Amino acid sequence: MKTTIDIAAELLEEAKRVAARRGVTLKELVESGLRSVLDAAGIAGKPFRYRPHTFKGQGLQPGLLEGDFLTMIDRSCEGRGG
């Protein structure tokens, strides 16, 4: 996407020199700088990706009722402030 921005002449000249030293285009340098600022602000970055976890074992056991499961959780939390 094209856009127009005003940049101080001395800043633009320095940016061009840095880009040349790094062997990148001015566009690449500016985009890299913007990404750095946005990353530091916590705005840019990779979106959250859910990673499912699995556990060793035999899975759910037959005969376990929902109420039994909730009771087991309650008992495991006793004395933990939960």
Residue frames as a rotation matrix with the C-alpha (Angstrom) as fourth column:
MET 1
0.588 0.809 0.000 0.00
0.809 -0.588 0.000 0.00
0.000 0.000 -1.000 0.00
LYS 2
-0.408 -0.713 0.570 1.30
0.689 -0.650 -0.320 3.42
0.598 0.262 0.757 -0.84
THR 3
0.699 0.547 -0.461 1.13
0.714 -0.574 0.401 6.37
-0.045 -0.609 -0.792 1.49
THR 4
0.092 -0.648 0.756 2.79
0.324 -0.699 -0.638 9.76
0.942 0.304 0.145 1.86
ILE 5
0.725 0.064 -0.685 4.43
0.685 -0.163 0.710 10.95
-0.066 -0.985 -0.162 5.06
ASP 6
0.675 -0.537 0.506 6.58
-0.298 -0.826 -0.479 13.95
0.675 0.173 -0.717 5.94
ILE 7
0.686 -0.576 -0.444 9.97
0.726 0.507 0.464 13.07
-0.043 -0.641 0.766 7.42
ALA 8
0.739 -0.504 -0.446 12.62
-0.275 -0.831 0.484 15.53
-0.615 -0.235 -0.753 8.53
ALA 9
0.790 -0.422 -0.446 15.30
-0.488 0.009 -0.873 15.79
0.372 0.907 -0.199 5.82
GLU 10
-0.198 -0.946 0.258 18.19
-0.936 0.104 -0.338 14.84
0.293 -0.308 -0.905 8.12
LEU 11
-0.067 0.261 0.963 16.28
-0.594 0.765 -0.249 11.82
-0.801 -0.589 0.104 9.44
LEU 12
0.899 0.438 0.004 15.49
-0.231 0.482 -0.845 10.65
-0.372 0.759 0.534 5.92
GLU 13
0.470 -0.804 -0.363 19.13
-0.694 -0.083 -0.715 11.02
0.545 0.588 -0.597 4.82
GLU 14
-0.403 -0.606 0.685 20.34
-0.902 0.389 -0.187 9.04
-0.153 -0.694 -0.704 7.85
ALA 15
0.316 0.617 0.721 17.74
-0.403 0.775 -0.486 6.35
-0.859 -0.137 0.493 7.18
LYS 16
0.924 -0.022 -0.381 18.92
-0.368 0.217 -0.904 6.07
0.103 0.976 0.193 3.58
ARG 17
-0.007 -1.000 -0.030 22.53
-0.874 0.020 -0.485 5.67
0.485 0.023 -0.874 4.76
VAL 18
-0.330 -0.048 0.943 21.57
-0.737 0.638 -0.225 2.99
-0.590 -0.769 -0.246 7.28
ALA 19
0.712 0.656 0.250 19.54
-0.314 0.616 -0.722 1.14
-0.628 0.435 0.645 4.66
ALA 20
0.688 -0.524 -0.503 22.48
-0.567 0.046 -0.823 1.25
0.454 0.851 -0.265 2.24
ARG 21
-0.329 -0.853 0.405 24.89
-0.929 0.215 -0.300 -0.05
0.169 -0.475 -0.864 4.91
ARG 22
-0.222 0.343 0.913 22.51
-0.512 0.756 -0.408 -2.90
-0.830 -0.558 0.008 5.71
GLY 23
-0.978 -0.171 -0.119 21.90
-0.181 0.420 0.889 -3.68
-0.102 0.891 -0.442 2.07
VAL 24
-0.366 0.924 0.113 18.15
0.838 0.380 -0.391 -3.18
-0.404 -0.049 -0.913 2.33
THR 25
-0.315 0.351 0.882 15.72
0.580 -0.664 0.472 -0.77
0.751 0.660 0.006 0.73
LEU 26
-0.879 0.090 0.468 14.43
-0.348 -0.792 -0.502 2.29
0.326 -0.604 0.727 2.54
LYS 27
0.117 0.990 -0.085 10.99
-0.726 0.143 0.672 0.66
0.678 -0.017 0.735 2.49
GLU 28
0.290 -0.059 -0.955 12.36
0.343 0.938 0.046 -2.45
0.893 -0.342 0.292 4.25
LEU 29
-0.757 -0.633 -0.164 14.11
0.414 -0.270 -0.869 -0.32
0.506 -0.725 0.467 6.85
VAL 30
-0.636 0.592 0.495 10.98
-0.684 -0.730 -0.006 1.73
0.357 -0.342 0.869 7.58
GLU 31
0.369 0.815 -0.446 8.79
-0.476 0.578 0.663 -1.39
0.799 -0.033 0.601 7.80
SER 32
-0.067 -0.497 -0.865 11.29
0.568 0.693 -0.443 -3.04
0.820 -0.522 0.236 10.15
GLY 33
-0.929 -0.302 0.212 11.31
0.044 -0.661 -0.749 0.04
0.366 -0.687 0.628 12.36
LEU 34
-0.237 0.928 0.286 7.52
-0.840 -0.344 0.420 0.20
0.488 -0.141 0.861 12.47
ARG 35
0.399 0.359 -0.844 7.34
-0.009 0.921 0.388 -3.50
0.917 -0.147 0.370 13.38
SER 36
-0.519 -0.687 -0.509 9.82
0.551 0.187 -0.814 -2.96
0.654 -0.702 0.281 16.21
VAL 37
-0.862 0.242 0.445 7.80
-0.435 -0.804 -0.405 -0.09
0.259 -0.543 0.799 17.64
LEU 38
0.122 0.987 -0.105 4.52
-0.802 0.160 0.575 -2.01
0.585 0.014 0.811 17.36
ASP 39
0.161 -0.141 -0.977 6.05
0.295 0.951 -0.089 -5.15
0.942 -0.274 0.195 18.89
ALA 40
-0.826 -0.543 -0.149 7.38
0.327 -0.248 -0.912 -3.13
0.459 -0.802 0.383 21.82
ALA 41
-0.651 0.662 0.372 3.92
-0.743 -0.657 -0.131 -1.63
0.158 -0.362 0.919 22.33
GLY 42
-0.771 0.330 0.545 2.40
-0.016 0.845 -0.534 -5.11
-0.637 -0.420 -0.646 22.32
ILE 43
0.089 0.841 -0.534 0.25
-0.692 -0.334 -0.640 -4.29
-0.716 0.427 0.552 19.32
ALA 44
0.303 -0.042 -0.952 1.77
-0.885 0.359 -0.297 -6.38
0.354 0.932 0.071 16.58
GLY 45
-0.591 -0.596 0.544 2.79
-0.725 0.688 -0.035 -9.97
-0.353 -0.415 -0.839 16.63
LYS 46
-0.845 0.254 -0.471 1.53
-0.082 0.808 0.583 -13.40
0.529 0.531 -0.662 15.95
PRO 47
0.077 0.934 0.350 -2.07
-0.802 -0.150 0.578 -14.09
0.592 -0.325 0.737 16.86
PHE 48
-0.223 -0.079 0.971 -2.76
-0.842 0.518 -0.151 -16.44
-0.491 -0.852 -0.182 19.73
ARG 49
-0.139 0.142 -0.980 -2.62
-0.683 0.703 0.199 -20.06
0.717 0.697 -0.001 18.64
TYR 50
0.486 0.397 0.779 -4.32
-0.842 0.450 0.296 -22.71
-0.233 -0.800 0.553 20.75
ARG 51
-0.401 -0.623 -0.672 -2.24
-0.660 0.705 -0.260 -25.82
0.635 0.339 -0.694 21.20
PRO 52
0.694 0.720 0.032 -4.22
-0.553 0.503 0.665 -28.77
0.462 -0.479 0.746 22.55
HIS 53
-0.412 -0.808 0.420 -2.53
-0.898 0.283 -0.337 -30.79
0.154 -0.516 -0.843 25.26
THR 54
0.494 0.501 -0.711 -2.79
-0.332 0.864 0.379 -34.49
0.804 0.049 0.593 25.80
PHE 55
0.028 -0.412 0.911 -2.06
-0.996 0.062 0.059 -36.51
-0.081 -0.909 -0.409 28.88
LYS 56
-0.704 -0.308 -0.639 -0.89
-0.375 0.926 -0.033 -40.06
0.603 0.216 -0.768 29.33
GLY 57
-0.654 0.501 0.567 -3.45
-0.492 0.289 -0.821 -42.43
-0.575 -0.816 0.058 30.75
GLN 58
-0.824 0.401 0.401 -6.49
0.526 0.803 0.279 -44.37
-0.210 0.441 -0.873 29.79
GLY 59
-0.731 0.546 0.409 -8.82
-0.056 -0.646 0.761 -41.43
0.680 0.534 0.503 29.27
LEU 60
-0.244 0.749 0.616 -12.26
-0.946 -0.323 0.018 -41.16
0.212 -0.578 0.788 30.79
GLN 61
-0.995 -0.098 0.030 -13.34
-0.102 0.944 -0.312 -44.17
0.002 -0.314 -0.949 32.76
PRO 62
-0.359 0.922 -0.146 -16.79
0.013 0.161 0.987 -45.69
0.933 0.352 -0.070 32.34
GLY 63
0.151 0.566 -0.811 -19.22
0.826 0.378 0.418 -45.20
0.543 -0.733 -0.410 35.20
LEU 64
-0.711 -0.422 -0.563 -17.92
0.663 -0.669 -0.336 -41.83
-0.235 -0.612 0.755 36.29
LEU 65
0.333 0.911 0.245 -20.88
0.933 -0.356 0.055 -39.51
0.137 0.211 -0.968 36.68
GLU 66
0.065 -0.273 0.960 -20.66
0.289 -0.916 -0.280 -35.74
0.955 0.295 0.019 36.41
GLY 67
0.794 0.301 0.528 -21.50
-0.384 -0.423 0.820 -35.32
0.470 -0.855 -0.221 40.08
ASP 68
0.827 -0.550 -0.116 -18.75
0.509 0.645 0.571 -37.77
-0.239 -0.531 0.813 41.05
PHE 69
0.082 -0.814 0.576 -16.27
0.866 -0.228 -0.445 -35.83
0.494 0.535 0.686 38.97
LEU 70
0.252 0.080 0.964 -17.25
-0.130 -0.985 0.116 -32.53
0.959 -0.154 -0.237 40.61
THR 71
0.985 0.090 0.148 -16.96
-0.161 0.165 0.973 -34.13
0.063 -0.982 0.177 44.05
MET 72
0.512 -0.859 0.010 -13.46
0.857 0.512 0.065 -35.34
-0.061 -0.025 0.998 43.19
ILE 73
-0.050 -0.507 0.860 -12.47
0.502 -0.757 -0.417 -31.82
0.863 0.411 0.293 42.15
ASP 74
0.619 0.354 0.701 -13.90
-0.374 -0.652 0.660 -30.34
0.690 -0.671 -0.271 45.34
ARG 75
0.963 -0.261 -0.071 -11.98
0.209 0.551 0.808 -32.86
-0.172 -0.792 0.585 47.46
SER 76
0.244 -0.932 0.267 -8.74
0.942 0.163 -0.292 -32.22
0.229 0.323 0.918 45.61
CYS 77
-0.047 -0.220 0.974 -9.09
0.201 -0.957 -0.207 -28.47
0.978 0.186 0.089 46.30
GLU 78
0.911 0.400 -0.099 -9.76
0.161 -0.125 0.979 -28.84
0.379 -0.908 -0.179 50.04
GLY 79
0.611 -0.679 -0.407 -7.04
0.539 -0.020 0.842 -27.26
-0.580 -0.734 0.354 52.10
ARG 80
-0.372 -0.745 0.553 -5.69
0.923 -0.232 0.308 -25.33
-0.101 0.625 0.774 49.09
GLY 81
-0.612 0.216 -0.761 -7.92
0.048 -0.950 -0.308 -22.35
-0.789 -0.225 0.571 49.52
GLY 82
-0.940 0.190 -0.282 -9.97
-0.314 -0.162 0.936 -23.39
0.133 0.968 0.212 46.51
